[in-house]
Amino acid sequence: MARYIDRNIKSISIPKEVIRDIQKAPDKLKQCIKLAAEIIGNLKDMGMAGVMISTVGWEDKLPQVLDAAKL
């Protein structure tokens, strides 16, 4: 999905290293959840008041992301 988004949604750029890390991960789902939680944590540390999460077919994974991000 990350590669698709990077290639097809012009307003979003996903670093190649991130795509590579997801592809190499033994558990891609866990890697994606970890990455999402890290991004949310970084934004929180920067003082952001909130985030908007688009699940694009992964709606059932949202609770795991929120738990990992301690939200």
N, CA, C and O atoms as a printed pandas DataFrame, in Angstrom:
     atom_number atom_name residue_name chain_id  residue_number  x_coord  y_coord  z_coord
0              1         N          MET        A               1    0.825   -1.191    0.000
1              2        CA          MET        A               1    0.000    0.000    0.000
2              3         C          MET        A               1    0.872    1.259    0.000
3              4         O          MET        A               1    0.560    2.228   -0.692
4              5         N          ALA        A               2    1.965    1.249    0.774
5              6        CA          ALA        A               2    2.832    2.434    0.835
6              7         C          ALA        A               2    3.405    2.750   -0.541
7              8         O          ALA        A               2    3.453    3.910   -0.949
8              9         N          ARG        A               3    3.835    1.723   -1.247
9             10        CA          ARG        A               3    4.392    1.936   -2.583
10            11         C          ARG        A               3    3.314    2.494   -3.527
11            12         O          ARG        A               3    3.580    3.397   -4.319
12            13         N          TYR        A               4    2.109    1.949   -3.430
13            14        CA          TYR        A               4    0.998    2.428   -4.258
14            15         C          TYR        A               4    0.712    3.905   -3.979
15            16         O          TYR        A               4    0.571    4.704   -4.904
16            17         N          ILE        A               5    0.630    4.252   -2.704
17            18        CA          ILE        A               5    0.358    5.647   -2.330
18            19         C          ILE        A               5    1.460    6.558   -2.858
19            20         O          ILE        A               5    1.175    7.617   -3.419
20            21         N          ASP        A               6    2.716    6.153   -2.681
21            22        CA          ASP        A               6    3.844    6.967   -3.129
22            23         C          ASP        A               6    3.798    7.191   -4.639
23            24         O          ASP        A               6    4.105    8.283   -5.118
24            25         N          ARG        A               7    3.418    6.168   -5.377
25            26        CA          ARG        A               7    3.413    6.262   -6.840
26            27         C          ARG        A               7    2.182    6.963   -7.407
27            28         O          ARG        A               7    2.261    7.588   -8.464
28            29         N          ASN        A               8    1.053    6.868   -6.721
29            30        CA          ASN        A               8   -0.207    7.284   -7.336
30            31         C          ASN        A               8   -0.894    8.495   -6.722
31            32         O          ASN        A               8   -1.796    9.060   -7.340
32            33         N          ILE        A               9   -0.499    8.904   -5.541
33            34        CA          ILE        A               9   -1.110   10.084   -4.932
34            35         C          ILE        A               9   -0.058   11.188   -4.920
35            36         O          ILE        A               9    0.854   11.199   -4.093
36            37         N          LYS        A              10   -0.211   12.097   -5.844
37            38        CA          LYS        A              10    0.825   13.104   -6.083
38            39         C          LYS        A              10    1.120   13.997   -4.881
39            40         O          LYS        A              10    2.235   14.501   -4.751
40            41         N          SER        A              11    0.147   14.198   -4.010
41            42        CA          SER        A              11    0.345   15.095   -2.868
42            43         C          SER        A              11    1.010   14.404   -1.678
43            44         O          SER        A              11    1.269   15.038   -0.656
44            45         N          ILE        A              12    1.290   13.092   -1.812
45            46        CA          ILE        A              12    1.913   12.349   -0.714
46            47         C          ILE        A              12    3.204   11.714   -1.207
47            48         O          ILE        A              12    3.230   11.068   -2.254
48            49         N          SER        A              13    4.269   11.903   -0.447
49            50        CA          SER        A              13    5.559   11.296   -0.763
50            51         C          SER        A              13    6.003   10.451    0.423
51            52         O          SER        A              13    6.119   10.950    1.542
52            53         N          ILE        A              14    6.247    9.184    0.174
53            54        CA          ILE        A              14    6.715    8.284    1.226
54            55         C          ILE        A              14    8.182    7.978    0.940
55            56         O          ILE        A              14    8.509    7.491   -0.142
56            57         N          PRO        A              15    9.068    8.257    1.892
57            58        CA          PRO        A              15   10.491    8.009    1.662
58            59         C          PRO        A              15   10.758    6.550    1.273
59            60         O          PRO        A              15   10.153    5.626    1.816
60            61         N          LYS        A              16   11.663    6.370    0.336
61            62        CA          LYS        A              16   12.016    5.023   -0.138
62            63         C          LYS        A              16   12.494    4.138    1.009
63            64         O          LYS        A              16   12.254    2.931    1.006
64            65         N          GLU        A              17   13.178    4.744    1.999
65            66        CA          GLU        A              17   13.665    3.963    3.139
66            67         C          GLU        A              17   12.496    3.371    3.926
67            68         O          GLU        A              17   12.579    2.245    4.417
68            69         N          VAL        A              18   11.421    4.123    4.042
69            70        CA          VAL        A              18   10.240    3.642    4.767
70            71         C          VAL        A              18    9.626    2.469    4.013
71            72         O          VAL        A              18    9.284    1.450    4.613
72            73         N          ILE        A              19    9.486    2.614    2.700
73            74        CA          ILE        A              19    8.940    1.526    1.887
74            75         C          ILE        A              19    9.831    0.297    2.002
75            76         O          ILE        A              19    9.334   -0.820    2.144
76            77         N          ARG        A              20   11.137    0.497    1.940
77            78        CA          ARG        A              20   12.086   -0.618    2.052
78            79         C          ARG        A              20   11.961   -1.308    3.405
79            80         O          ARG        A              20   11.945   -2.537    3.475
80            81         N          ASP        A              21   11.872   -0.527    4.479
81            82        CA          ASP        A              21   11.757   -1.107    5.821
82            83         C          ASP        A              21   10.484   -1.934    5.963
83            84         O          ASP        A              21   10.496   -2.992    6.591
84            85         N          ILE        A              22    9.395   -1.458    5.388
85            86        CA          ILE        A              22    8.140   -2.216    5.441
86            87         C          ILE        A              22    8.284   -3.510    4.653
87            88         O          ILE        A              22    7.885   -4.575    5.126
88            89         N          GLN        A              23    8.853   -3.424    3.453
89            90        CA          GLN        A              23    9.001   -4.611    2.614
90            91         C          GLN        A              23    9.900   -5.662    3.255
91            92         O          GLN        A              23    9.647   -6.858    3.112
92            93         N          LYS        A              24   10.944   -5.235    3.958
93            94        CA          LYS        A              24   11.895   -6.167    4.573
94            95         C          LYS        A              24   11.416   -6.727    5.906
95            96         O          LYS        A              24   11.956   -7.723    6.387
96            97         N          ALA        A              25   10.422   -6.108    6.500
97            98        CA          ALA        A              25    9.960   -6.525    7.830
98            99         C          ALA        A              25    9.347   -7.922    7.778
99           100         O          ALA        A              25    8.582   -8.230    6.864
100          101         N          PRO        A              26    9.683   -8.772    8.760
101          102        CA          PRO        A              26    9.083  -10.109    8.800
102          103         C          PRO        A              26    7.569  -10.043    9.013
103          104         O          PRO        A              26    6.831  -10.891    8.511
104          105         N          ASP        A              27    7.113   -9.043    9.751
105          106        CA          ASP        A              27    5.681   -8.839    9.974
106          107         C          ASP        A              27    5.352   -7.425    9.507
107          108         O          ASP        A              27    5.502   -6.458   10.254
108          109         N          LYS        A              28    4.903   -7.323    8.264
109          110        CA          LYS        A              28    4.656   -6.017    7.658
110          111         C          LYS        A              28    3.580   -5.230    8.395
111          112         O          LYS        A              28    3.684   -4.010    8.523
112          113         N          LEU        A              29    2.556   -5.908    8.877
113          114        CA          LEU        A              29    1.496   -5.232    9.620
114          115         C          LEU        A              29    2.050   -4.586   10.885
115          116         O          LEU        A              29    1.770   -3.419   11.158
116          117         N          LYS        A              30    2.836   -5.337   11.660
117          118        CA          LYS        A              30    3.426   -4.781   12.883
118          119         C          LYS        A              30    4.332   -3.602   12.563
119          120         O          LYS        A              30    4.352   -2.617   13.301
120          121         N          GLN        A              31    5.078   -3.695   11.475
121          122        CA          GLN        A              31    5.971   -2.604   11.079
122          123         C          GLN        A              31    5.168   -1.349   10.734
123          124         O          GLN        A              31    5.554   -0.242   11.109
124          125         N          CYS        A              32    4.060   -1.519   10.025
125          126        CA          CYS        A              32    3.217   -0.371    9.665
126          127         C          CYS        A              32    2.594    0.265   10.902
127          128         O          CYS        A              32    2.529    1.489   11.012
128          129         N          ILE        A              33    2.139   -0.569   11.827
129          130        CA          ILE        A              33    1.552   -0.047   13.065
130          131         C          ILE        A              33    2.614    0.691   13.874
131          132         O          ILE        A              33    2.351    1.766   14.413
132          133         N          LYS        A              34    3.810    0.116   13.959
133          134        CA          LYS        A              34    4.915    0.759   14.683
134          135         C          LYS        A              34    5.256    2.109   14.047
135          136         O          LYS        A              34    5.440    3.103   14.750
136          137         N          LEU        A              35    5.338    2.136   12.743
137          138        CA          LEU        A              35    5.657    3.372   12.032
138          139         C          LEU        A              35    4.589    4.437   12.273
139          140         O          LEU        A              35    4.912    5.593   12.548
140          141         N          ALA        A              36    3.331    4.051   12.171
141          142        CA          ALA        A              36    2.238    5.003   12.409
142          143         C          ALA        A              36    2.305    5.557   13.828
143          144         O          ALA        A              36    2.133    6.758   14.040
144          145         N          ALA        A              37    2.555    4.680   14.798
145          146        CA          ALA        A              37    2.645    5.117   16.198
146          147         C          ALA        A              37    3.820    6.073   16.400
147          148         O          ALA        A              37    3.705    7.050   17.140
148          149         N          GLU        A              38    4.948    5.795   15.745
149          150        CA          GLU        A              38    6.115    6.682   15.856
150          151         C          GLU        A              38    5.812    8.061   15.272
151          152         O          GLU        A              38    6.168    9.082   15.860
152          153         N          ILE        A              39    5.160    8.084   14.126
153          154        CA          ILE        A              39    4.821    9.362   13.498
154          155         C          ILE        A              39    3.872   10.155   14.391
155          156         O          ILE        A              39    4.065   11.352   14.603
156          157         N          ILE        A              40    2.849    9.484   14.913
157          158        CA          ILE        A              40    1.900   10.155   15.805
158          159         C          ILE        A              40    2.618   10.678   17.047
159          160         O          ILE        A              40    2.369   11.804   17.479
160          161         N          GLY        A              41    3.506    9.867   17.623
161          162        CA          GLY        A              41    4.268   10.292   18.796
162          163         C          GLY        A              41    5.139   11.499   18.506
163          164         O          GLY        A              41    5.221   12.419   19.319
164          165         N          ASN        A              42    5.793   11.502   17.346
165          166        CA          ASN        A              42    6.632   12.639   16.967
166          167         C          ASN        A              42    5.804   13.910   16.808
167          168         O          ASN        A              42    6.220   14.984   17.241
168          169         N          LEU        A              43    4.642   13.787   16.191
169          170        CA          LEU        A              43    3.769   14.955   16.030
170          171         C          LEU        A              43    3.283   15.463   17.382
171          172         O          LEU        A              43    3.202   16.670   17.612
172          173         N          LYS        A              44    2.963   14.532   18.269
173          174        CA          LYS        A              44    2.528   14.905   19.624
174          175         C          LYS        A              44    3.650   15.652   20.349
175          176         O          LYS        A              44    3.408   16.667   21.002
176          177         N          ASP        A              45    4.883   15.138   20.229
177          178        CA          ASP        A              45    6.040   15.784   20.858
178          179         C          ASP        A              45    6.291   17.187   20.301
179          180         O          ASP        A              45    6.830   18.049   20.995
180          181         N          MET        A              46    5.898   17.409   19.050
181          182        CA          MET        A              46    6.066   18.721   18.423
182          183         C          MET        A              46    4.970   19.692   18.840
183          184         O          MET        A              46    4.996   20.865   18.468
184          185         N          GLY        A              47    4.005   19.198   19.616
185          186        CA          GLY        A              47    2.943   20.066   20.095
186          187         C          GLY        A              47    1.686   20.077   19.242
187          188         O          GLY        A              47    0.808   20.917   19.443
188          189         N          MET        A              48    1.589   19.160   18.298
189          190        CA          MET        A              48    0.384   19.091   17.472
190          191         C          MET        A              48   -0.804   18.695   18.338
191          192         O          MET        A              48   -0.685   17.842   19.218
192          193         N          ALA        A              49   -1.931   19.309   18.088
193          194        CA          ALA        A              49   -3.126   19.065   18.897
194          195         C          ALA        A              49   -3.864   17.799   18.485
195          196         O          ALA        A              49   -4.698   17.302   19.242
196          197         N          GLY        A              50   -3.574   17.268   17.306
197          198        CA          GLY        A              50   -4.276   16.065   16.860
198          199         C          GLY        A              50   -3.758   15.588   15.521
199          200         O          GLY        A              50   -2.922   16.239   14.894
200          201         N          VAL        A              51   -4.260   14.454   15.093
201          202        CA          VAL        A              51   -3.903   13.889   13.795
202          203         C          VAL        A              51   -5.172   13.395   13.109
203          204         O          VAL        A              51   -6.175   13.101   13.758
204          205         N          MET        A              52   -5.104   13.311   11.794
205          206        CA          MET        A              52   -6.183   12.718   11.018
206          207         C          MET        A              52   -5.622   11.447   10.398
207          208         O          MET        A              52   -4.625   11.489    9.677
208          209         N          ILE        A              53   -6.254   10.333   10.676
209          210        CA          ILE        A              53   -5.763    9.047   10.197
210          211         C          ILE        A              53   -6.712    8.516    9.133
211          212         O          ILE        A              53   -7.912    8.375    9.370
212          213         N          SER        A              54   -6.165    8.224    7.963
213          214        CA          SER        A              54   -6.939    7.605    6.886
214          215         C          SER        A              54   -6.525    6.142    6.815
215          216         O          SER        A              54   -5.368    5.837    6.526
216          217         N          THR        A              55   -7.451    5.244    7.074
217          218        CA          THR        A              55   -7.117    3.824    7.178
218          219         C          THR        A              55   -7.123    3.092    5.844
219          220         O          THR        A              55   -6.509    2.030    5.744
220          221         N          VAL        A              56   -7.771    3.595    4.843
221          222        CA          VAL        A              56   -7.820    3.029    3.494
222          223         C          VAL        A              56   -7.930    1.499    3.513
223          224         O          VAL        A              56   -7.032    0.795    3.050
224          225         N          GLY        A              57   -9.024    1.009    4.044
225          226        CA          GLY        A              57   -9.264   -0.427    4.055
226          227         C          GLY        A              57   -8.713   -1.159    5.268
227          228         O          GLY        A              57   -8.909   -2.367    5.400
228          229         N          TRP        A              58   -8.033   -0.453    6.147
229          230        CA          TRP        A              58   -7.468   -1.081    7.344
230          231         C          TRP        A              58   -8.194   -0.590    8.589
231          232         O          TRP        A              58   -7.586   -0.441    9.649
232          233         N          GLU        A              59   -9.476   -0.340    8.461
233          234        CA          GLU        A              59  -10.248    0.204    9.577
234          235         C          GLU        A              59  -10.128   -0.661   10.829
235          236         O          GLU        A              59  -10.085   -0.146   11.946
236          237         N          ASP        A              60  -10.075   -1.971   10.635
237          238        CA          ASP        A              60   -9.991   -2.881   11.786
238          239         C          ASP        A              60   -8.647   -2.807   12.503
239          240         O          ASP        A              60   -8.516   -3.310   13.619
240          241         N          LYS        A              61   -7.651   -2.189   11.880
241          242        CA          LYS        A              61   -6.317   -2.049   12.495
242          243         C          LYS        A              61   -6.191   -0.764   13.311
243          244         O          LYS        A              61   -5.233   -0.602   14.066
244          245         N          LEU        A              62   -7.145    0.143   13.166
245          246        CA          LEU        A              62   -7.060    1.439   13.847
246          247         C          LEU        A              62   -6.892    1.312   15.358
247          248         O          LEU        A              62   -6.068    2.031   15.923
248          249         N          PRO        A              63   -7.631    0.433   16.045
249          250        CA          PRO        A              63   -7.410    0.310   17.494
250          251         C          PRO        A              63   -5.966   -0.066   17.853
251          252         O          PRO        A              63   -5.444    0.391   18.870
252          253         N          GLN        A              64   -5.324   -0.891   17.027
253          254        CA          GLN        A              64   -3.931   -1.265   17.292
254          255         C          GLN        A              64   -3.003   -0.059   17.144
255          256         O          GLN        A              64   -2.071    0.115   17.928
256          257         N          VAL        A              65   -3.264    0.761   16.142
257          258        CA          VAL        A              65   -2.459    1.973   15.942
258          259         C          VAL        A              65   -2.632    2.912   17.128
259          260         O          VAL        A              65   -1.654    3.438   17.658
260          261         N          LEU        A              66   -3.875    3.121   17.542
261          262        CA          LEU        A              66   -4.142    4.021   18.668
262          263         C          LEU        A              66   -3.513    3.499   19.960
263          264         O          LEU        A              66   -2.969    4.278   20.742
264          265         N          ASP        A              67   -3.582    2.188   20.186
265          266        CA          ASP        A              67   -2.942    1.597   21.369
266          267         C          ASP        A              67   -1.430    1.784   21.320
267          268         O          ASP        A              67   -0.814    2.170   22.314
268          269         N          ALA        A              68   -0.832    1.509   20.156
269          270        CA          ALA        A              68    0.622    1.637   20.015
270          271         C          ALA        A              68    1.071    3.082   20.209
271          272         O          ALA        A              68    2.165    3.341   20.712
272          273         N          ALA        A              69    0.214    4.022   19.802
273          274        CA          ALA        A              69    0.537    5.447   19.949
274          275         C          ALA        A              69    0.153    5.987   21.324
275          276         O          ALA        A              69    0.356    7.166   21.617
276          277         N          LYS        A              70   -0.401    5.118   22.162
277          278        CA          LYS        A              70   -0.831    5.486   23.518
278          279         C          LYS        A              70   -1.870    6.609   23.496
279          280         O          LYS        A              70   -1.788    7.572   24.258
280          281         N          LEU        A              71   -2.844    6.458   22.603
281          282        CA          LEU        A              71   -3.931    7.441   22.500
282          283         C          LEU        A              71   -5.226    6.836   23.008
283          284         O          LEU        A              71   -6.261    7.502   23.006
